[in-house]
């Protein structure tokens, strides 16, 4: 029975991941079409891209529905992101910009608890997901900063006037927060989760900011 539950949870997790990927890919294509990026400035290409985006969005919604996940939260987050970025400027909190991503990833992470039959894990996994979304957004902003400047593209750090030191502080806090959230969740074996969501994330932070080291304190620190 336990083995069947584990297999079912893994299958459900894969479908959830596929649903999230399809919906976000759809949103990204729609974004590029709206901006008229590259070949998408041409009407025939833009029309074809829109059709693909709609198809991916519907497929993602169907896949999410099959595992009990409403992808509307993802679509809403993407739509709000556009409005937030349009209004953001010097002095805007960077966390205002990362909020839609945080909300979307929190929902996806929390649903993995449902799929695993461990509803008690929903709250800590939602918190881990929220901070994971924040971290992903921050690291993308840091890694793309110079390229965005060269291309004249919008970047959260540049738009809000956030220095790298503050971005690094927020990133380190997110990694630490994820570690604390995972302590509250019950895993059959939490080693893999720790390696992927704490140790490797710490390394990703170090790489993005051009530093070295583990990137997160040993247990018991702080």
BAFI-3210 file (N, C-alpha, C; in Angstrom, 3 decimals, decimal comma, padded with zeros to 6 digits):
// residues 222
n [1|2|3|4|5|6|7|8|9|10|11|12|13|14|15|16|17|18|19|20|21|22|23|24|25|26|27|28|29|30|31|32|33|34|35|36|37|38|39|40|41|42|43|44|45|46|47|48|49|50|51|52|53|54|55|56|57|58|59|60|61|62|63|64|65|66|67|68|69|70|71|72|73|74|75|76|77|78|79|80|81|82|83|84|85|86|87|88|89|90|91|92|93|94|95|96|97|98|99|100|101|102|103|104|105|106|107|108|109|110|111|112|113|114|115|116|117|118|119|120|121|122|123|124|125|126|127|128|129|130|131|132|133|134|135|136|137|138|139|140|141|142|143|144|145|146|147|148|149|150|151|152|153|154|155|156|157|158|159|160|161|162|163|164|165|166|167|168|169|170|171|172|173|174|175|176|177|178|179|180|181|182|183|184|185|186|187|188|189|190|191|192|193|194|195|196|197|198|199|200|201|202|203|204|205|206|207|208|209|210|211|212|213|214|215|216|217|218|219|220|221|222]
n.u [000,840|001,903|003,957|002,500|001,283|003,529|004,445|002,242|002,298|004,710|004,116|001,987|003,328|005,040|003,195|002,102|004,345|004,643|002,291|002,650|004,938|004,009|001,988|003,446|005,293|003,569|002,709|005,096|005,627|003,429|004,101|006,447|005,333|003,617|005,516|006,708|009,099|012,030|011,566|008,908|007,784|006,738|003,633|002,451|004,084|003,707|000,967|000,976|002,540|000,904|-001,189|000,130|000,800|-001,746|-002,576|-000,671|-001,289|-003,924|-003,449|-001,817|-003,618|-005,482|-003,871|-003,106|-005,611|-006,187|-004,698|-005,766|-004,987|-005,377|-004,568|-005,074|-004,063|-001,449|-001,674|-002,887|-000,830|001,152|-000,145|-000,487|002,147|003,012|001,659|002,709|005,420|005,240|004,601|006,643|009,479|012,363|012,981|010,821|009,944|011,892|010,732|008,095|008,038|008,802|006,698|004,401|005,618|006,445|003,959|002,861|004,713|004,523|001,941|002,193|004,186|002,883|000,846|002,114|002,202|-000,387|-000,605|001,180|-000,155|000,177|-001,103|-000,450|001,994|001,566|001,565|004,329|005,645|004,502|005,572|008,296|008,173|007,326|009,568|011,430|010,501|010,944|013,739|014,477|013,588|015,161|017,786|017,694|017,410|019,840|021,731|020,990|021,359|023,483|023,295|020,669|020,866|022,528|020,887|018,809|016,673|014,030|014,814|014,554|016,326|017,672|015,498|014,272|016,316|017,833|020,631|023,333|024,227|022,000|020,312|021,751|021,559|018,822|018,652|020,263|018,800|016,490|017,357|018,052|015,539|014,125|015,419|014,657|011,890|011,691|012,441|010,145|008,517|007,439|009,279|009,788|012,371|014,431|016,819|017,388|015,729|016,901|019,465|018,837|017,196|018,448|021,360|022,240|020,921|022,195|024,698|023,986|023,344|025,863|027,207|025,765|026,323|028,983|030,635|032,204|031,878|029,775|027,372|025,259|024,552|025,817|023,727|022,137|023,341|022,912]
n.v [-001,207|001,276|001,463|001,740|004,199|005,865|005,583|006,614|009,251|010,161|010,021|011,793|014,081|014,486|015,074|017,383|019,053|019,135|020,449|022,980|023,824|023,943|025,911|028,164|028,359|028,947|031,457|032,860|032,856|034,350|036,764|037,458|037,743|039,901|041,858|041,963|040,693|040,023|037,758|037,626|040,029|040,013|039,632|037,078|035,190|035,907|035,345|032,563|031,881|032,733|030,908|028,558|029,195|029,373|026,740|025,365|026,490|025,555|022,800|022,636|023,456|021,360|019,192|019,982|020,045|017,351|016,401|017,706|020,374|023,804|025,725|028,367|030,075|030,385|031,649|034,018|035,066|035,572|037,479|039,564|040,146|041,532|043,989|044,917|045,223|047,245|049,421|049,589|051,255|053,347|052,864|051,229|048,302|045,401|043,029|043,433|043,161|040,497|039,129|037,934|035,685|034,327|033,675|031,951|029,782|028,952|027,882|025,706|024,135|023,569|021,941|019,583|018,319|017,481|015,650|013,751|012,715|013,866|016,102|017,730|018,751|020,830|023,609|024,199|023,502|025,255|027,637|027,119|026,955|029,544|031,079|029,867|030,661|033,410|033,411|032,286|034,279|036,436|035,486|035,175|037,846|038,919|037,445|038,176|040,863|042,483|041,769|042,507|045,249|045,928|045,291|046,949|046,006|045,299|045,066|043,807|044,641|046,881|048,519|049,033|050,105|048,586|047,630|045,248|044,203|044,244|042,561|040,206|039,829|039,326|037,003|035,190|035,147|033,938|031,342|030,450|030,606|028,680|026,389|026,344|026,065|023,540|021,967|021,825|020,182|016,798|014,170|011,048|010,512|013,032|013,862|014,230|016,369|018,347|018,520|019,374|021,663|023,275|022,983|022,924|025,183|027,134|027,020|027,895|030,529|031,499|031,170|032,918|035,392|035,463|034,411|032,088|028,949|027,211|028,566|028,377|028,306|025,945|023,446|024,551|026,946|030,525]
n.w [000,000|000,871|-000,962|-003,332|-002,860|-002,850|-005,484|-006,813|-005,853|-006,939|-009,676|-009,783|-008,985|-011,147|-013,144|-012,108|-012,211|-014,970|-015,697|-014,503|-015,894|-018,558|-018,415|-017,565|-019,630|-021,715|-020,877|-021,058|-023,788|-024,655|-023,504|-024,919|-027,438|-027,019|-026,538|-028,961|-029,656|-031,527|-034,194|-033,636|-034,056|-036,497|-038,082|-039,036|-037,730|-035,079|-034,778|-035,087|-032,898|-030,807|-031,043|-030,352|-027,713|-026,538|-026,849|-025,257|-022,779|-022,351|-022,306|-020,063|-018,092|-018,215|-017,465|-014,898|-013,667|-013,655|-011,565|-009,488|-009,236|-009,519|-012,119|-012,426|-010,525|-011,294|-013,779|-012,978|-011,410|-013,323|-014,909|-013,046|-012,564|-014,816|-014,579|-012,153|-012,751|-014,606|-013,044|-011,227|-009,838|-009,001|-005,595|-005,188|-003,448|-003,788|-003,147|-003,677|-006,380|-006,679|-005,581|-007,102|-008,319|-006,042|-004,900|-006,823|-006,879|-004,260|-004,145|-005,919|-004,650|-002,226|-003,109|-003,644|-001,237|-000,885|-002,976|-002,076|000,017|002,474|004,071|006,202|005,607|003,928|004,683|005,594|003,198|001,412|002,362|001,903|-000,870|-001,522|-000,792|-002,439|-004,931|-004,686|-004,503|-006,993|-008,729|-007,892|-008,447|-011,221|-011,929|-011,052|-012,559|-015,139|-015,263|-016,459|-019,171|-019,689|-019,330|-021,447|-023,564|-023,160|-021,778|-019,381|-015,933|-012,676|-010,569|-011,570|-012,265|-009,782|-008,408|-006,685|-004,827|-005,354|-002,959|-001,269|-002,696|-002,429|000,326|000,615|-000,891|000,558|002,934|001,984|001,313|003,863|005,078|003,633|004,477|007,179|006,886|005,716|007,825|009,265|007,859|007,247|006,110|004,421|003,781|004,191|003,141|000,370|-000,295|001,269|000,119|-002,507|-002,154|-000,319|000,067|-002,697|-003,595|-002,124|-003,320|-005,857|-005,347|-004,603|-007,050|-008,730|-007,601|-007,814|-005,828|-003,514|-001,770|000,614|001,004|002,768|006,233|008,659|010,233|013,144|013,242|013,337]
ca.u [000,000|002,801|004,678|001,562|001,122|004,754|004,444|001,208|002,761|005,732|003,433|001,248|004,307|005,513|002,124|002,024|005,475|004,351|001,244|003,267|005,847|003,217|001,308|004,439|005,841|002,527|002,747|006,342|005,433|002,508|004,892|007,323|004,474|003,165|006,665|007,178|010,519|012,612|010,676|007,524|007,286|006,031|002,272|002,188|004,812|003,035|-000,293|001,306|003,027|-000,267|-001,912|000,923|000,659|-003,089|-002,574|000,099|-002,032|-005,046|-002,886|-001,371|-004,807|-006,049|-002,964|-003,230|-006,922|-006,151|-004,089|-006,424|-004,319|-005,963|-003,472|-005,475|-003,177|-000,255|-002,058|-003,104|000,479|001,820|-000,845|-000,178|003,557|003,119|001,219|003,647|006,648|004,958|004,518|007,840|010,497|013,307|012,340|009,871|010,564|012,148|009,805|006,830|008,212|008,910|005,513|003,619|006,375|006,376|002,609|002,683|005,518|003,980|000,782|002,660|004,863|001,896|000,034|002,858|001,838|-001,671|-000,326|001,905|-001,001|000,672|-001,641|000,226|003,191|001,180|001,994|005,775|006,070|004,089|006,584|009,516|007,915|007,302|010,946|012,099|010,115|011,679|015,142|014,603|013,416|016,343|018,973|017,529|017,664|021,278|022,451|020,634|021,469|024,338|022,730|019,463|021,301|023,053|019,778|017,770|015,531|013,635|015,419|014,060|017,335|017,900|014,265|013,982|017,511|018,291|022,045|023,616|024,370|020,661|019,826|022,444|020,981|017,513|018,881|020,740|017,668|015,559|017,933|017,919|014,122|013,752|015,959|013,810|010,575|011,811|012,513|008,777|007,823|007,794|009,668|010,267|013,815|014,562|018,173|017,366|015,131|017,892|020,527|018,346|016,572|019,259|022,775|022,423|020,474|023,281|025,726|023,460|023,492|027,287|027,560|025,127|026,973|030,419|031,364|032,389|031,536|028,536|026,256|024,303|025,223|025,576|022,601|022,447|023,820|021,919]
ca.v [000,000|002,427|001,550|002,259|005,620|006,554|005,609|007,558|010,605|010,529|010,247|013,040|015,168|014,707|015,740|018,737|019,789|019,350|021,466|024,269|024,171|024,300|027,190|029,231|028,486|029,650|032,860|033,452|033,087|035,479|037,949|037,789|038,210|041,248|042,765|041,971|040,338|039,308|037,348|037,768|041,321|039,734|039,192|035,639|034,468|036,225|034,597|031,150|031,784|032,856|029,637|027,619|029,596|028,982|025,276|024,977|026,910|024,627|021,499|022,769|023,505|020,005|018,345|020,403|019,610|015,898|016,105|018,549|021,668|024,858|026,529|029,775|030,843|030,690|032,640|035,267|035,584|036,114|038,704|040,605|040,487|042,546|045,264|045,329|045,684|048,513|050,477|049,596|052,257|053,529|052,911|050,118|047,146|044,279|041,964|043,708|042,623|039,032|038,526|037,000|034,435|033,660|033,138|030,819|028,631|028,484|027,036|024,455|023,346|023,101|020,862|018,321|017,679|016,823|014,492|012,758|012,249|014,448|017,469|018,502|019,377|021,889|024,938|024,415|023,434|026,518|028,626|026,798|027,320|031,008|031,562|029,353|031,569|034,663|033,188|032,098|035,594|037,228|034,994|035,528|039,276|039,140|036,851|038,843|042,321|043,122|041,524|043,335|046,640|046,068|045,179|047,904|045,240|045,577|044,199|044,223|045,333|048,194|049,309|049,450|050,703|047,722|047,256|043,813|043,792|043,985|041,359|039,074|039,619|038,703|035,644|034,381|034,977|032,981|030,010|030,114|030,387|027,386|025,365|026,313|025,547|022,104|021,306|021,670|019,175|015,419|013,411|009,693|010,729|014,441|014,218|014,726|017,697|019,271|018,713|020,132|022,936|024,084|022,975|023,336|026,565|027,957|027,082|028,717|031,917|031,829|031,308|034,115|036,587|035,365|034,066|030,649|028,448|026,439|029,455|028,337|027,939|024,592|023,347|025,035|028,314|031,582]
ca.w [000,000|000,948|-002,242|-004,318|-002,579|-003,277|-006,947|-007,201|-005,542|-007,928|-010,954|-009,632|-008,955|-012,515|-013,880|-011,576|-012,781|-016,387|-015,769|-014,187|-016,994|-019,740|-018,192|-017,528|-020,992|-022,461|-020,464|-021,557|-025,221|-024,772|-023,144|-026,047|-028,528|-026,646|-026,661|-030,350|-029,655|-032,667|-035,284|-033,212|-034,525|-037,750|-037,764|-039,184|-036,677|-033,820|-034,742|-034,842|-031,515|-029,922|-031,093|-029,559|-026,308|-026,103|-026,771|-024,073|-021,600|-022,157|-021,925|-018,683|-017,238|-018,166|-016,686|-013,507|-013,175|-013,460|-010,249|-008,495|-009,076|-010,338|-012,672|-012,486|-009,651|-012,074|-014,787|-012,253|-010,997|-014,514|-015,300|-012,067|-012,704|-015,864|-014,013|-011,107|-013,398|-015,280|-012,043|-010,375|-010,132|-007,898|-004,290|-005,054|-002,798|-004,676|-002,777|-004,372|-007,728|-006,644|-004,944|-007,924|-008,460|-004,739|-004,726|-007,736|-006,456|-002,976|-004,454|-006,525|-003,619|-001,257|-003,689|-003,583|000,034|-001,146|-003,826|-001,281|001,114|003,732|004,111|007,249|005,034|002,991|005,145|005,473|001,801|000,796|002,747|001,151|-002,259|-001,620|-000,749|-003,635|-006,015|-004,480|-004,825|-008,438|-009,345|-007,557|-009,151|-012,633|-012,052|-010,884|-013,684|-016,397|-015,094|-017,451|-020,505|-019,796|-019,492|-022,811|-024,511|-022,812|-021,275|-017,995|-014,928|-011,358|-009,765|-012,179|-012,200|-008,402|-007,814|-005,589|-004,964|-005,277|-001,553|-000,741|-003,381|-001,812|001,654|000,413|-001,382|001,686|003,848|001,373|001,486|005,282|005,336|003,044|005,380|008,363|006,498|005,478|009,132|009,764|007,045|007,552|004,926|004,656|003,759|003,858|002,679|-001,003|-000,260|001,810|-000,870|-003,653|-001,814|000,597|-000,306|-004,085|-003,734|-001,615|-004,366|-006,944|-004,896|-004,711|-008,473|-009,284|-007,070|-008,040|-004,613|-003,360|-000,444|000,665|000,818|003,859|007,472|009,155|011,131|014,472|013,153|013,512]
c.u [000,876|003,528|003,772|001,356|002,329|004,803|003,422|001,626|003,792|005,085|002,669|002,172|004,820|004,465|001,934|003,132|005,225|003,313|001,822|004,143|005,080|002,565|002,302|005,092|004,855|002,575|003,982|006,230|004,512|003,213|005,740|006,518|004,035|004,283|007,176|008,641|010,917|011,622|009,201|006,945|006,514|004,672|002,037|002,853|004,131|001,725|-000,054|001,744|001,863|-001,045|-001,193|000,753|-000,694|-003,166|-001,843|-000,656|-003,181|-004,554|-002,422|-002,541|-005,422|-005,198|-003,045|-004,536|-006,929|-005,538|-004,632|-005,796|-004,913|-004,857|-003,843|-004,576|-001,895|-000,539|-002,239|-001,775|001,205|001,179|-000,532|001,266|003,750|002,751|002,179|004,928|006,442|004,969|005,781|008,841|011,441|012,568|011,290|010,592|010,738|011,167|008,405|006,876|008,228|007,642|004,704|004,316|006,316|005,027|002,392|003,462|005,049|002,815|001,212|003,330|003,858|001,101|000,783|002,552|000,529|-001,438|000,363|001,065|-000,534|000,197|-000,992|001,477|002,856|001,711|003,511|006,268|005,638|005,103|007,896|009,350|007,911|008,722|011,760|011,771|010,832|013,128|015,359|014,515|014,653|017,559|018,891|017,880|019,157|022,047|022,191|020,912|022,288|023,786|021,488|019,828|021,782|021,929|018,675|016,511|015,269|014,281|014,995|015,055|017,552|016,681|013,991|015,172|018,059|019,754|022,232|023,747|023,016|020,066|020,458|021,866|019,636|017,660|019,325|019,613|016,678|016,065|017,776|016,458|013,621|014,212|015,088|012,434|010,616|011,913|011,125|007,993|008,308|008,054|010,040|011,789|014,037|015,907|018,169|016,796|016,134|018,982|020,065|017,900|017,356|020,703|022,989|021,962|021,546|024,391|025,274|023,583|024,942|027,699|027,003|025,844|028,496|031,231|031,509|032,049|030,198|027,312|025,164|024,986|024,931|024,395|023,026|022,971|022,642|021,389]
c.v [001,259|002,620|002,148|003,763|006,415|006,683|006,619|008,996|011,067|010,846|011,563|014,236|015,508|015,445|017,172|019,599|020,103|020,455|022,855|024,741|024,645|025,675|028,348|029,447|029,248|031,147|033,567|033,774|034,291|036,797|038,415|038,319|039,650|042,277|042,871|041,633|039,595|039,018|037,539|039,136|041,149|039,111|037,694|034,805|034,685|035,448|033,121|030,944|031,882|031,552|028,586|027,914|029,167|027,472|024,790|025,326|025,964|023,255|021,524|022,760|022,112|019,094|018,691|019,921|018,116|015,510|017,043|019,906|022,673|025,788|028,009|030,647|031,232|031,783|034,006|035,905|036,230|037,439|039,851|041,071|041,612|043,920|045,808|045,886|047,036|049,680|050,610|050,656|052,381|053,671|051,835|048,940|046,015|043,138|042,200|043,090|041,093|038,347|037,580|035,652|033,637|032,978|031,898|029,593|028,087|027,533|025,686|023,557|022,757|021,920|019,533|017,574|016,911|015,545|013,376|012,203|012,729|015,897|018,345|019,205|020,595|023,260|025,130|024,351|024,684|027,616|028,388|027,211|028,823|031,568|031,061|030,254|032,894|034,508|033,045|033,441|036,466|036,797|035,282|036,996|039,590|038,649|037,581|040,341|042,990|042,959|042,380|044,798|046,891|046,073|046,203|047,227|045,558|044,573|044,697|045,039|046,756|049,089|049,840|050,123|049,911|047,335|045,749|043,339|043,456|042,732|040,119|038,786|038,894|037,250|034,723|034,121|033,946|031,552|029,549|029,806|029,063|026,259|025,218|025,722|024,035|021,320|021,007|020,612|017,781|014,663|011,987|009,715|012,155|014,841|014,825|016,145|018,722|019,564|019,633|021,537|023,779|024,141|023,486|024,769|027,521|028,115|027,962|030,203|032,357|032,046|032,605|035,392|036,533|035,129|032,561|030,243|027,759|027,317|029,352|027,819|026,499|024,596|023,792|026,459|029,260|031,478]
c.w [000,000|-000,374|-003,319|-004,122|-003,064|-004,795|-007,452|-006,974|-006,556|-009,269|-010,909|-009,628|-010,338|-013,341|-013,407|-012,172|-014,250|-016,556|-015,543|-015,345|-018,229|-019,583|-018,208|-018,895|-021,875|-022,161|-021,024|-023,045|-025,430|-024,462|-024,315|-027,235|-028,255|-026,819|-028,091|-030,472|-030,931|-033,777|-034,925|-033,556|-035,835|-037,445|-037,915|-038,089|-035,328|-033,676|-034,432|-033,400|-030,527|-029,877|-030,251|-028,076|-025,752|-025,916|-025,527|-022,792|-021,298|-021,710|-020,474|-017,717|-017,098|-017,289|-015,204|-012,899|-012,861|-012,117|-009,176|-008,276|-010,048|-010,828|-012,788|-011,619|-010,377|-013,098|-014,139|-011,855|-012,169|-014,927|-014,339|-012,184|-013,721|-015,323|-012,974|-011,723|-014,075|-014,296|-011,195|-010,824|-008,966|-006,566|-004,094|-004,412|-003,809|-004,395|-003,342|-005,758|-007,720|-006,128|-005,838|-008,116|-007,168|-004,543|-005,583|-007,265|-005,107|-003,218|-005,011|-005,490|-002,632|-001,805|-003,700|-002,295|-000,118|-001,945|-003,047|-000,139|002,464|003,831|005,183|006,745|004,175|003,409|005,045|004,030|001,028|001,106|002,005|-000,310|-002,471|-001,673|-001,944|-004,830|-005,914|-004,921|-006,331|-009,162|-009,116|-008,376|-010,646|-012,853|-011,977|-012,115|-014,999|-016,383|-016,194|-018,863|-020,728|-020,021|-020,922|-023,852|-024,261|-022,301|-019,808|-017,053|-013,550|-010,543|-010,277|-012,012|-010,793|-007,724|-006,647|-005,786|-004,811|-003,833|-000,938|-001,393|-002,763|-000,426|001,550|-000,042|-000,244|002,686|003,307|001,540|002,937|005,628|004,785|003,955|006,628|008,047|006,316|006,785|009,685|008,998|007,421|006,255|005,334|004,694|003,289|003,301|001,285|-001,053|000,243|000,782|-001,993|-003,281|-000,817|000,104|-001,730|-004,317|-003,223|-002,637|-005,526|-006,603|-005,047|-006,169|-009,049|-008,844|-007,191|-006,796|-004,539|-001,950|-000,496|000,505|001,858|005,103|007,859|010,093|012,518|014,452|013,222|014,905]
res [x|x|x|x|x|x|x|x|x|x|x|x|x|x|x|x|x|x|x|x|x|x|x|x|x|x|x|x|x|x|x|x|x|x|x|x|x|x|x|x|x|x|x|x|x|x|x|x|x|x|x|x|x|x|x|x|x|x|x|x|x|x|x|x|x|x|x|x|x|x|x|x|x|x|x|x|x|x|x|x|x|x|x|x|x|x|x|x|x|x|x|x|x|x|x|x|x|x|x|x|x|x|x|x|x|x|x|x|x|x|x|x|x|x|x|x|x|x|x|x|x|x|x|x|x|x|x|x|x|x|x|x|x|x|x|x|x|x|x|x|x|x|x|x|x|x|x|x|x|x|x|x|x|x|x|x|x|x|x|x|x|x|x|x|x|x|x|x|x|x|x|x|x|x|x|x|x|x|x|x|x|x|x|x|x|x|x|x|x|x|x|x|x|x|x|x|x|x|x|x|x|x|x|x|x|x|x|x|x|x|x|x|x|x|x|x|x|x|x|x|x|x]
***
